[in-house]
Each structure stands twice: as structure tokens, then as C-alpha cells.
Amino acid sequence: MAYDLSEPLVIGISSRALFNLEQENKIFEEQGLSEYEAYQVQHEKDVLAKGSAFQLVRAFLNLNTLQEKRLVEVIVMSRNSPNTSLRIFNSIAHYGLDITRAALTGGAEIAPYLKAFRTDLFLSANQDDVKQAVDGGVAAATILPGSPHDNPDSAVNQIHIAFDGDAVLFAAEAERIYRHEGIDAFQENEREKADIPLERGPFANFLTAVAHIQSLFPSKEAAPIRTALVTSRNAPAHERAVKTLRYWGVRVDEAFFLGGVSKKDVLSAFGAHIFFDDQHIHAGPASEVVPAAVVPYREGDDPRV
């Protein structure tokens, strides 16, 4: 019987998000495809170092040990060709990751295959692939390079996921007002519309999928995923955000309305395994202490325009 990917949470991960392939990518960019392929084949038995999203992926896969039914599937989605992919699979086996599926496009665009695999989240180091994914309605983000922030001596008992609000969980409507009309107009708009739910942003469906997994466990404390809203909003603009999540019927376990305070230290205290934000000015500093990823604006939804 065919395996139904509509039931588990499906995470598409690029090889450069899962492993540290910055040196190999430099060879590709500076010396071309043939040199890159030759290098990968020559080193295919060499284990790759962990990438920025490694700990997150390992933690998600660990959810499959908590119930009889698989809760998560992770699929490698890469522009590598089958010929250059053996090093990736050898490294997956070395680390004992339960990943058995892949989409290897041999340089072709990945976005057309995301819906075919019913992908709920796509993480990649390729900005073009991520932008196409978001425009196609898939929650996607560009993982920032850096340490995997991994402590091999400690097991991950609970995954901590942090989201920015506007242009991530919510649509960019309010942020557009802020950018074009200023903070006073933004605050007044949010005060007047406090009872009107914000439109769904690119990560709203992913949050809903995470909330479904949380609901399978008997209590909030027992749930293996904990979420946080980490936003530059503050009072009075906090009310609309809270009521929007209530209207959607989902929860975040923690919320931080920072009003311009740096997100970095809060995210470190929360122990985020991933933080999603639409701006490098927030995601960049955050990536120094936790894995962070940038969510591009959807086509026609860019508040800077």
C-alpha cells in the first residue's frame, strides 16, 4: 500500500541546511559543476560536519519514538545529482538519522516538487529555492550558516520553535503600514482593528500542523514541542496578535512582545532550536546563539514596496 504523506508533518531539508557544505559550495561557485562533482565523488566516504539545521532535524525525527504512528517525515530535497548524493546518504547513515527519502533534482528547481511531497516546511541555504517555495504557498526559510549549536551529550526532550509575527505567522499588512506610515499609524491601526483577525502569513499553516502534534499529547507539559511568539510588537498592538491566534484555534506556549528590545537574548533563554524571522536585522544576531532562518516575503506581499 502506498505511504500517505498527508498524515505526518513533512519537512523538506536541503543538504546544505542539514550538513556543512560551505567549502563544497565554494568549489561549485568558483570552479564549476564538473569540479564540484569530482570532489564529492572523491570524498564520498568522508563524513560531512553537521549543519545549522542538524539538531532540529534530529529532534524532529526523535518524535517518531514517542508514538507507534510516525509523526514526522524528513526528506532531503537537493539540487545534487544522484551521482553526487552518496556522500550525503553516507553522512546520514553515520549519524543514525532516520531519513530514507530524497528528491535529487540534478540542478533543476526544487519548488515544483514540494507540493508533490506534501511538504509542510522547507529549509534551504538557497534563497531562490526558498523564495519560489514561499510564493508557491509552502512555509519555507533560508537557514543562516553557522554552528549547529549542538550538544552531543544532551538529548533533546522538547523542541523549541520561535516565530516572529508580522510577515511570518501573520500577513504583512500591519508591517506595511509601519514601514510606510510610521509607528504611530501602526499602533493606531492595530488598536482600531484589535478584534479583526490578521490574515494568515506564510508560516500559519506550519504552526497549525505543529499544534496538531501538540494536541496528541495529554497535556501542555507532556507535549514534545514548545512554541513561542517573539515579536517587536508591544502594547497596544499585542492584543490583535493574541486574538488572531485565538481565532485560528491555535496556541503559542510563550509570547514576548519586545517593542524594539533585541530578540537575541530572549531566544537564547527560550533555547530555540529554530527561529523564523522575516528580517536579517533580527535573524542575523539570533543566529549567533540559536539556529535562525529568514522567511522571504511572498510575491506581492513585500511591505518594502
C-alpha positions as CSV (number, residue, x, y, z in Angstrom):
1,M,0.0,0.0,0.0
2,A,1.3,3.5,-0.9
3,Y,2.6,5.6,2.0
4,D,0.4,8.6,2.7
5,L,2.5,11.7,3.3
6,S,-0.6,13.7,4.2
7,E,-0.6,12.3,7.7
8,P,2.8,13.1,9.2
9,L,4.5,16.5,9.4
10,V,6.7,16.6,6.3
11,I,10.0,18.6,6.5
12,G,12.0,19.1,3.3
13,I,15.6,19.8,4.1
14,S,18.4,20.8,1.7
15,S,21.8,19.1,2.0
16,R,23.4,22.5,2.9
17,A,20.9,23.1,5.7
18,L,21.5,19.6,7.2
19,F,25.2,19.5,6.7
20,N,28.1,22.0,6.5
21,L,28.8,22.1,2.7
22,E,30.1,25.6,2.5
23,Q,33.6,24.5,1.3
24,E,31.9,22.3,-1.4
25,N,29.6,25.1,-2.4
26,K,32.6,27.4,-2.8
27,I,34.1,24.9,-5.2
28,F,30.9,24.8,-7.2
29,E,30.7,28.6,-7.4
30,E,34.3,29.2,-8.2
31,Q,35.3,26.1,-10.2
32,G,32.1,24.9,-11.7
33,L,29.8,21.9,-11.7
34,S,32.3,19.3,-13.0
35,E,34.9,20.1,-10.3
36,Y,32.2,20.0,-7.6
37,E,31.0,16.6,-8.8
38,A,34.6,15.3,-9.0
39,Y,35.3,16.5,-5.4
40,Q,32.1,15.0,-4.0
41,V,32.7,11.6,-5.6
42,Q,36.4,11.6,-4.5
43,H,35.3,12.4,-0.9
44,E,32.0,10.4,-0.8
45,K,33.2,8.3,2.2
46,D,34.2,11.4,4.2
47,V,31.5,12.3,6.8
48,L,30.1,15.8,6.5
49,A,30.1,18.1,9.5
50,K,26.7,19.0,11.0
51,G,24.9,22.0,9.5
52,S,22.8,24.7,11.1
53,A,19.5,22.6,10.9
54,F,21.1,19.3,12.0
55,Q,19.9,19.4,15.7
56,L,16.4,20.5,14.7
57,V,16.1,17.6,12.2
58,R,17.4,15.1,14.7
59,A,15.0,16.4,17.3
60,F,12.0,16.2,14.9
61,L,12.9,12.6,14.0
62,N,13.1,11.7,17.6
63,L,9.3,12.4,17.8
64,N,8.8,9.2,15.9
65,T,9.9,7.2,19.0
66,L,7.1,8.7,21.2
67,Q,4.1,7.0,19.4
68,E,3.5,4.0,17.3
69,K,2.5,6.1,14.4
70,R,5.1,8.2,12.7
71,L,4.6,11.9,13.4
72,V,7.4,13.3,11.2
73,E,9.0,12.6,7.8
74,V,12.2,14.3,6.8
75,I,13.0,14.3,3.1
76,V,16.3,15.5,1.6
77,M,15.5,17.9,-1.2
78,S,18.6,18.9,-3.1
79,R,19.9,20.1,-6.4
80,N,22.6,17.5,-6.2
81,S,22.5,14.7,-8.8
82,P,22.2,11.1,-7.8
83,N,25.9,10.7,-8.7
84,T,27.0,13.3,-6.0
85,S,24.4,12.3,-3.4
86,L,26.2,9.3,-1.9
87,R,28.3,11.4,0.4
88,I,25.1,12.9,1.8
89,F,23.5,9.5,2.4
90,N,26.7,8.1,3.9
91,S,26.7,11.0,6.3
92,I,23.0,10.4,7.2
93,A,23.8,6.8,8.0
94,H,26.9,7.8,10.0
95,Y,24.8,10.0,12.3
96,G,22.0,7.4,12.5
97,L,19.3,9.8,11.1
98,D,16.1,8.0,10.1
99,I,15.9,9.6,6.7
100,T,15.2,7.3,3.7
101,R,13.6,9.6,1.1
102,A,15.1,12.2,-1.2
103,A,14.4,14.4,-4.2
104,L,17.6,14.9,-6.2
105,T,16.9,17.3,-9.0
106,G,20.3,17.4,-10.7
107,G,20.3,21.2,-10.8
108,A,16.6,21.7,-11.6
109,E,14.4,23.9,-9.4
110,I,13.1,22.2,-6.2
111,A,9.9,24.2,-5.7
112,P,7.7,22.1,-8.2
113,Y,8.3,19.0,-6.1
114,L,7.4,20.4,-2.7
115,K,3.6,20.0,-3.2
116,A,4.2,16.5,-4.6
117,F,5.8,15.5,-1.3
118,R,3.1,17.4,0.7
119,T,5.8,19.5,2.3
120,D,4.9,21.4,5.5
121,L,8.2,23.1,6.0
122,F,11.2,23.6,3.6
123,L,14.6,24.7,4.9
124,S,17.4,25.5,2.5
125,A,20.5,27.6,2.1
126,N,19.4,28.5,-1.5
127,Q,17.5,31.8,-1.4
128,D,16.0,31.3,-4.8
129,D,14.5,27.9,-3.9
130,V,13.1,29.3,-0.7
131,K,11.5,32.3,-2.4
132,Q,9.9,30.1,-5.0
133,A,8.6,27.8,-2.2
134,V,7.0,30.7,-0.3
135,D,5.4,32.0,-3.5
136,G,4.0,28.6,-4.0
137,G,2.3,28.5,-0.6
138,V,4.8,26.4,1.3
139,A,6.3,27.5,4.6
140,A,10.0,28.0,3.8
141,A,13.0,29.8,5.1
142,T,16.7,30.4,4.3
143,I,18.7,28.8,7.1
144,L,21.6,31.1,8.1
145,P,25.1,29.5,8.2
146,G,26.8,28.9,11.5
147,S,27.2,26.4,14.3
148,P,24.5,23.7,14.7
149,H,24.5,24.8,18.4
150,D,24.6,21.1,19.2
151,N,25.5,19.5,22.5
152,P,26.0,15.8,21.7
153,D,25.9,14.9,25.4
154,S,22.3,16.1,25.9
155,A,19.2,14.6,24.4
156,V,16.5,16.9,23.1
157,N,13.4,16.1,25.1
158,Q,11.4,19.0,23.8
159,I,11.7,21.0,20.6
160,H,11.5,24.8,21.0
161,I,10.4,26.7,17.9
162,A,10.2,30.5,17.9
163,F,8.3,32.6,15.3
164,D,8.3,36.3,14.5
165,G,4.8,37.7,14.0
166,D,4.2,40.0,11.1
167,A,5.2,38.6,7.6
168,V,5.8,35.2,9.3
169,L,2.8,33.9,11.2
170,F,0.7,36.8,10.1
171,A,0.4,38.5,6.8
172,A,2.5,41.7,6.1
173,E,-0.5,44.1,6.2
174,A,0.4,45.7,9.6
175,E,4.1,45.8,8.8
176,R,3.4,47.6,5.5
177,I,1.7,50.4,7.5
178,Y,4.6,50.6,9.9
179,R,7.1,50.9,7.1
180,H,5.2,53.5,5.1
181,E,3.4,55.5,7.7
182,G,5.4,55.0,10.9
183,I,5.0,53.6,14.4
184,D,2.1,55.9,15.4
185,A,0.0,54.9,12.4
186,F,0.8,51.3,13.0
187,Q,-0.2,51.4,16.7
188,E,-3.4,53.2,15.9
189,N,-4.3,50.7,13.1
190,E,-3.8,47.8,15.5
191,R,-5.8,49.4,18.2
192,E,-8.7,50.1,15.9
193,K,-8.6,46.5,14.5
194,A,-7.9,44.7,17.7
195,D,-11.0,42.5,17.1
196,I,-10.3,41.8,13.4
197,P,-8.0,38.8,12.9
198,L,-4.9,39.3,10.9
199,E,-4.6,37.4,7.6
200,R,-2.6,34.2,7.7
201,G,1.1,34.6,6.9
202,P,3.5,32.1,5.3
203,F,4.0,30.1,8.5
204,A,0.4,30.0,9.7
205,N,-0.2,26.5,8.3
206,F,3.0,25.2,9.8
207,L,2.1,26.5,13.2
208,T,-1.3,24.7,12.8
209,A,0.5,21.5,11.9
210,V,2.7,21.8,15.0
211,A,-0.3,22.5,17.1
212,H,-1.9,19.2,15.9
213,I,1.1,17.3,17.1
214,Q,0.9,19.1,20.4
215,S,-2.8,18.1,20.7
216,L,-1.9,14.4,20.5
217,F,-0.3,14.5,24.0
218,P,-2.3,14.6,27.2
219,S,-1.1,18.0,28.5
220,K,0.9,21.1,27.5
221,E,3.7,19.8,29.8
222,A,3.8,16.5,28.1
223,A,3.9,17.9,24.5
224,P,7.3,17.4,22.8
225,I,7.1,20.7,21.0
226,R,7.0,24.1,22.7
227,T,6.4,27.3,20.7
228,A,7.0,31.0,21.2
229,L,5.9,34.2,19.5
230,V,8.9,36.6,19.6
231,T,7.8,39.9,18.1
232,S,8.7,43.6,18.0
233,R,5.1,44.3,18.7
234,N,4.2,45.7,22.1
235,A,1.1,47.1,23.8
236,P,-1.4,48.1,22.4
237,A,-0.5,46.1,19.3
238,H,-0.2,42.9,21.3
239,E,-4.0,42.4,21.6
240,R,-4.6,41.8,17.9
241,A,-1.9,39.2,17.7
242,V,-3.3,37.3,20.7
243,K,-6.8,37.4,19.5
244,T,-5.8,36.3,16.0
245,L,-4.2,33.1,17.3
246,R,-7.3,32.5,19.4
247,Y,-9.5,33.0,16.3
248,W,-7.3,30.4,14.4
249,G,-7.7,28.0,17.3
250,V,-4.0,27.5,17.8
251,R,-1.8,28.4,20.7
252,V,1.7,29.5,21.3
253,D,3.1,28.5,24.7
254,E,5.1,31.6,25.3
255,A,4.9,35.2,23.9
256,F,7.4,38.0,24.0
257,F,6.2,41.5,23.0
258,L,9.6,43.3,22.9
259,G,8.8,46.7,21.4
260,G,12.3,47.1,19.9
261,V,14.3,45.2,22.5
262,S,16.8,42.8,21.0
263,K,15.4,39.3,20.3
264,K,18.8,37.6,20.7
265,D,18.9,37.2,24.5
266,V,15.3,36.2,24.7
267,L,15.8,33.4,22.1
268,S,18.8,32.2,23.9
269,A,16.9,32.0,27.2
270,F,14.0,30.2,25.4
271,G,16.5,27.7,24.0
272,A,15.1,27.9,20.4
273,H,16.1,25.1,18.1
274,I,15.0,27.3,15.3
275,F,13.8,30.9,15.0
276,F,11.9,32.2,12.0
277,D,12.0,35.9,11.2
278,D,11.5,38.0,8.0
279,Q,14.4,40.4,8.6
280,H,18.1,39.8,8.7
281,I,18.5,42.5,11.3
282,H,16.8,40.1,13.8
283,A,17.7,36.7,12.4
284,G,21.4,37.5,12.0
285,P,22.2,38.3,15.6
286,A,19.9,35.5,16.7
287,S,21.9,33.0,14.6
288,E,24.9,33.7,16.9
289,V,23.1,31.9,19.8
290,V,20.4,29.7,18.1
291,P,19.7,28.4,14.6
292,A,17.9,31.0,12.7
293,A,16.2,31.3,9.3
294,V,14.9,34.1,7.2
295,V,11.4,34.0,5.7
296,P,11.2,35.9,2.4
297,Y,8.2,38.0,1.6
298,R,5.6,36.4,-0.7
299,E,5.1,37.7,-4.2
300,G,3.0,40.9,-4.0
301,D,3.3,40.9,-0.1
302,D,6.5,42.8,0.3
303,P,6.0,45.7,2.8
304,R,9.0,47.5,1.5
305,V,7.3,48.1,-1.9
